[in-house]
Amino acid sequence: MVGRRGMGIVGVAATAKVVSNRTQAKADAEREAQAAAAPAAAPAASAAAPAAGDDMVAQLQKLADLKAAGVLSEEEFAAAKAKVLAGS
């Protein structure tokens, strides 16, 4: 039988896992936002333009999902969104 002390350790481990997951998701979002803000090579064909728009929509959706999950604050979301939109 696991005593209170054993359950407390499990609770701490679970909390640490959640914090670790949030930290990793936040780092991933920042990396993606920085990559989106980096200057990209000009598309060689006009067919690449719709793909870039789809990519921007996907990035914005991912940022919105991270905000909804509580990984990004309103300020972090707004800053990352501005970077994505500036890349257009």
C-alpha positions as CSV (number, residue, x, y, z in Angstrom):
1,M,0.0,0.0,0.0
2,V,1.3,3.4,-0.9
3,G,1.2,6.0,1.9
4,R,0.6,9.7,1.5
5,R,4.3,10.4,1.1
6,G,4.4,8.0,-1.9
7,M,1.4,9.7,-3.5
8,G,3.0,13.1,-3.0
9,I,6.1,12.0,-4.9
10,V,3.9,10.8,-7.8
11,G,2.0,14.1,-7.8
12,V,5.3,16.1,-7.9
13,A,6.6,13.9,-10.8
14,A,3.3,14.4,-12.7
15,T,3.5,18.2,-12.1
16,A,7.1,18.3,-13.3
17,K,6.1,16.4,-16.4
18,V,3.4,18.9,-17.3
19,V,5.8,21.8,-16.7
20,S,8.4,20.1,-18.8
21,N,5.9,19.6,-21.6
22,R,4.7,23.2,-21.5
23,T,8.3,24.5,-21.5
24,Q,9.1,22.3,-24.5
25,A,6.0,23.4,-26.4
26,K,6.8,27.0,-25.7
27,A,10.4,26.6,-26.9
28,D,9.1,24.9,-30.1
29,A,6.6,27.8,-30.7
30,E,9.4,30.3,-30.3
31,R,11.7,28.4,-32.6
32,E,9.0,28.3,-35.2
33,A,8.2,32.0,-34.9
34,Q,11.8,32.8,-35.3
35,A,12.1,30.6,-38.3
36,A,9.1,32.3,-39.8
37,A,10.6,35.7,-39.2
38,A,13.9,34.8,-40.8
39,P,14.3,35.9,-44.3
40,A,13.3,33.2,-46.7
41,A,14.5,32.6,-50.3
42,A,12.2,34.1,-52.9
43,P,9.9,31.4,-54.4
44,A,11.1,30.2,-57.8
45,A,7.6,29.6,-59.1
46,S,4.3,31.3,-58.6
47,A,2.9,27.9,-57.5
48,A,4.9,28.3,-54.3
49,A,2.8,31.4,-53.2
50,P,-0.3,29.4,-52.2
51,A,1.9,27.0,-50.2
52,A,3.4,29.9,-48.3
53,G,-0.1,31.1,-47.4
54,D,-1.1,27.7,-46.2
55,D,2.0,27.5,-44.1
56,M,1.2,30.9,-42.5
57,V,-2.3,29.7,-41.7
58,A,-0.9,26.5,-40.2
59,Q,1.6,28.5,-38.1
60,L,-1.2,30.8,-36.8
61,Q,-3.4,27.8,-36.0
62,K,-0.6,26.2,-34.1
63,L,0.0,29.4,-32.1
64,A,-3.7,29.6,-31.4
65,D,-3.7,26.0,-30.2
66,L,-0.8,26.7,-27.9
67,K,-2.5,29.8,-26.5
68,A,-5.7,27.8,-25.9
69,A,-3.7,25.1,-24.1
70,G,-2.3,27.8,-21.8
71,V,1.3,27.3,-23.1
72,L,1.4,30.9,-24.5
73,S,0.2,34.0,-22.7
74,E,-1.8,36.6,-24.6
75,E,1.4,38.8,-24.9
76,E,3.5,35.9,-26.2
77,F,0.8,34.9,-28.7
78,A,0.4,38.5,-30.0
79,A,4.2,38.8,-30.4
80,A,4.5,35.4,-32.2
81,K,1.5,36.2,-34.4
82,A,3.0,39.6,-35.4
83,K,6.2,37.8,-36.4
84,V,4.3,35.3,-38.6
85,L,2.2,38.0,-40.2
86,A,5.3,40.2,-40.9
87,G,6.8,37.4,-42.9
88,S,4.0,37.7,-45.5
